[in-house]
Structures are given as C-alpha cells and as structure tokens.
Amino acid sequence: MHVLFSVCGADMTMSPVAKSRSRVPSRVHPDLLADLHFTSATIDDLAEVRHLVGAAMRREACAADTNIDTDRLEAYLAGPRFMDDLRGRAIVLGRLNGTVVAVGAWCPAPDETDAALMSLVLVHEMFRGLGIARALIIELERRVRAAGFAQVIAQTSPASEGLLTRHGFIDRRAD
C-alpha cells in the first residue's frame, strides 16, 4: 500500500508506505484499546458525526486564532451541504463501550484508479492522546485494502501532520 499526506489544496503524489507502527502510548491502559470497536456509520449516527466534526472545526479555528461564525457553522452542519460533503464516503465510527469517540472517512480518490482518499480522522477531545487516532487510521487502511485499493492519500489539516508522519505517511508536497 502507498500512502502520503497533503494539506488541503496541495498537490498529491504517491510514495511507498513505511511499515505502520503499532506502539501503544505508555499512559494508555491496555484494556482501553481492547474495548474500542469500529463500525460503519448509519443515518442514525449522523448527529454524533455532526457533533465531532463541529467540535473539530471550532478547535481548529481556535488553534489558528481565527474567528468562527458559529451560526454559519451550525447552519452548515445542519444543512444539505454537510450531507453533500459526506456523500460517497465510507464513514467509520470508533466506539468505546458504545460511545462514539472517533470518526473517520474515506472514498475513492478522484482521478486515481488505485487510490483511496482518507479525508477525515477525528477523535473526541476528551479521548485524544490515547492511541485512538492511530487505531482509527489502521482500521481505515484495513478497509481501504479490503475494498481493493493499493494506495491511500490522506488529506489533512496542519494539526494532523505529526500524527500521520508518526504513522508512516510521507509528506510529498515538496516533490
């Protein structure tokens, strides 16, 4: 499998994948990840997906010291444009004891016959730093391979670059 990451809007090029590292952070109780299960999202999960995406957008705006129009954000999350943005994506939820703590999404990459685009990896802020994002990326890669794709392109924000690099993704924007 080939992987890379690209900040939204940058050119994307494929490179050989480094072996995924499966190291669990030392402060994580081993049973925590054992209780983490992944499921495909259904229409009944839409409210939880909206909640996690909205929280991530607010957090990213705050980190970038940008004002966010909360009314406009809420209208986007509740409206048809959000649904259009999700259409055609396989959405995967990470559940810890039944509670949704993570959401990820992938779809076939535009203009690439053997590549999938991993476009969403979000973990609820109370569960960040516990290895859940790493487990979600591994699950998304597993599902992409099972669907017959040979490559993964991770489209990301600057906040996710470190995670993807540690996971073995290669930043190919400079090439």
N, C-alpha and C positions, 0 to 999 in steps of 0.2 A: 504494500500500500504506500502511496505517496502522500505527503502532507505539506502544507505550508500555511502561513497565515498572512493576511493582508488587512491593513486598516481600511475601513470602508472607503471606497472610491479609488484605491490604489490598484495598480496592475497586479495581476496574479500569475504566478508561474509555478509549475510543479517541481518538486525535488524529492529525492529518495527519503523515506521516513527513517528516523532514528528509532531504535527499539523503545517502546513505551516503558517508562519506569513505573513500577507498581509499589514504590515505597509509601508506606502509610506514615503520616506525620506522628512524631513520638507522643504528642499530647492527646492523641485520639484513643479512646477506649476501643479495644478490638471488637467488642460487641456492637459498637455504633454502626460501623460499616456493614456488619453482618445483618443488621436489621434494615438496611437500605435496599429498597426494591424499586425496579424501574418498570413502568407501564406505559403503554401508548395512551395519549390523551384522547378523551372523547369530548363531545359537545358539553357534557355535564361538568367538565373540568375547566371550562372557559373562564369562569370568574377567578379561579386560582391562578391561571396563566396571566390574566389581565393584572392581577394584584402584583405578581412577581415582576412582570415587565414594567409596570408603572413605578414600582419601588426602585428598580434598577435605573430607569430613566431619570428619576429625581436624584438618586445618589450620584449618577454620573454628571448631571448638571451642577450639583453642589460641589463636587470634586474639581470641576473645571471653573468654578466660581462664576457660573453663568446663571442669570435669572431664568426661571422656567415659568411659563404661563400655565398655572395648574388647571384653570378652566379649559384651556385648549387641550392640555394633556388628557384630562378626563373625557372630553368630547371625542378625542382620537381613540382612546381605549374602548369607549362605549359604542363607537360608530362603525360604519361599514369599511372604512379604510383599514382599520386594525384587522378586521376579518379578511380583507383582501391581501394584506401583508402575510397572513398566516396560511392562506390558501395554497395548496400544493406542497406544503411542508409536512414532514413526519414529525410530530411533536411528542417528546418523551418526557415523562414526569418522574422525578425521584421522590419516593415516598419513604418516610421514616416513621414506622409504627402507624401507617395510614395517613400521616400528614404530609402534604406536598411541601417539600423543602427545596426542590430544584426543578428547572425546566430547561430542556434543550430541544433544538430543532435542526433538521437537515432536509435538503431537497436535491434533485439532480442539478448540477452546475450548468448554468446557461452556456451554450456554445462549447461544451465539453462532453464528449460521448462516454468517457470512462471515469468521470469525476463527480463527486457529490460535494455540495456546499454546506458546511456546518455553520449555520448562521446565528445560533443562539445557544449560550451556555450561561445560565443564571442560577445562583444559589441564594436562598433567603439569607438576609444579612445576619440573622442570629446563628446561622449554621456555617458561616464562612470560616475558612482556615482549618477545616476538619477532614479534608480529603474528599469531600462530596463532589466538587467540580471535577477533580481528577477521575473519580469513578464514573461520572456522567460522560466525560469525554471518551473514556474507554467503552462505555455502553453505546454511545453514538457511533464510534468507529466500528464496533461489532455489527451493529445494524446496517451500516453502510456496506460493509463487506458482504453480509448476508444478502443484500439486495443486488450484489454483483458488480459493485463499483471498485475500481482499482486505486482510486486516488481520493483524497479528502482535501478540500480547500476550506480553511477556517477564516471566515470574515469576522473581524473583531474590532473592538474599540481599543484605544491605547491602554486602558486599565487591565485588559486581559492578556497583553503581550507576554508578560513574565510567566504566567501560568502555562501558556501554550509553548513557550520556549522550553520550560522545565519538562513539559510532557513529551518533547521531542519534535515539535513543529519547527520548521525552519522559515525564518523571515526572508523572503525572496524579493522584496521590493527593490533592493539595491541592484539586482541583476538586470 
